[in-house]
Amino acid sequence: GLSYRWLLNEFPNFIPADGRRFVSQTTGNLYIAKTEPSDLGNYSCFATSHIDFITKSVFSKFSRLSLAADGQCCGHGPTIKARFPADTYALAGQMVTLECFAFGK
């Protein structure tokens, strides 16, 4: 399988998953629910592939998260984005969980 982790500014400052931050293990995207001044900095994705007995890891280039032109941390009001598969199936009586993310713009 493939797994993703994100780091802030330098190795090994990995970002912990908590109430504000989430890393999708499907897409590798990092989501921050409410940005704070401590979130400013350089981000890099650390992807690890596990195939049989071989493990390979790679870092992405750093991307900078900085203040918006209006001095606000990292963006403006949220927009709701939802992307679901064309067909989503569920069995009657079974629990289904759908993810919905609000993005700053």
C-alpha positions in Angstrom: 0.0 0.0 0.0 0.8 3.7 -0.2 0.7 6.0 2.9 1.1 9.7 3.2 2.4 12.0 5.9 3.1 15.8 5.9 5.9 17.7 7.5 6.2 21.4 8.3 9.4 23.3 7.7 11.9 20.4 8.1 12.4 16.7 8.7 11.2 15.2 11.1 8.5 17.7 12.1 5.6 15.6 11.0 2.2 17.1 11.3 0.0 15.2 13.8 -3.6 14.3 12.8 -5.8 16.1 15.3 -9.1 17.9 15.4 -7.8 20.6 12.9 -5.6 18.6 10.6 -6.4 15.5 8.5 -4.4 13.7 5.8 -6.4 11.7 3.3 -4.8 8.3 2.8 -6.7 8.1 -0.5 -5.4 11.3 -2.2 -2.5 12.3 0.1 -4.1 15.8 0.5 -3.6 17.7 3.7 -6.7 19.4 5.1 -6.5 22.1 7.8 -9.9 22.9 9.3 -9.0 26.2 10.9 -5.7 27.8 10.1 -3.7 29.5 12.8 -0.5 31.6 12.6 1.5 28.5 13.8 0.4 26.8 10.5 2.5 29.3 8.4 5.6 27.7 6.9 6.9 25.3 4.3 5.0 22.0 3.8 6.2 18.8 2.1 4.4 15.5 1.5 6.2 12.3 2.5 4.9 9.3 0.6 5.8 5.7 1.5 5.2 2.7 -0.7 5.1 -0.8 0.8 5.3 -3.6 -1.7 6.1 -7.1 -0.5 9.3 -6.7 1.6 10.4 -3.5 -0.1 9.7 0.0 1.3 10.4 3.2 -0.6 9.8 6.7 0.5 9.9 10.1 -1.3 9.5 13.7 -0.3 7.7 16.3 -2.4 9.1 19.7 -3.0 8.2 22.2 -0.3 5.1 24.5 -0.7 4.8 27.7 1.3 1.7 28.6 3.3 1.7 32.3 3.9 -0.5 35.3 4.8 -3.1 36.4 2.3 -2.8 40.0 0.9 -5.4 41.2 3.5 -3.2 39.9 6.3 -5.5 37.0 7.1 -3.9 33.7 7.8 -4.2 31.5 4.8 -7.3 32.6 3.0 -10.8 34.0 3.1 -14.3 32.6 3.7 -15.0 29.0 3.1 -16.5 27.3 0.0 -18.0 23.9 0.3 -16.6 21.3 -2.1 -17.9 17.8 -2.4 -16.6 15.2 -4.9 -18.2 11.8 -4.7 -17.9 8.8 -7.1 -20.5 8.8 -9.9 -22.2 5.8 -8.3 -22.3 5.4 -4.5 -24.0 2.3 -3.1 -25.0 1.4 0.4 -26.9 -1.6 1.8 -30.2 -0.9 3.5 -29.7 -0.6 7.3 -25.9 -0.1 7.0 -24.0 3.0 8.2 -22.5 5.2 5.5 -20.0 8.0 6.0 -19.5 10.7 3.4 -16.7 13.3 3.7 -17.4 17.0 3.1 -14.6 19.6 3.2 -14.9 23.4 3.4 -12.0 25.2 1.7 -10.8 28.8 2.3 -10.7 30.8 -0.9 
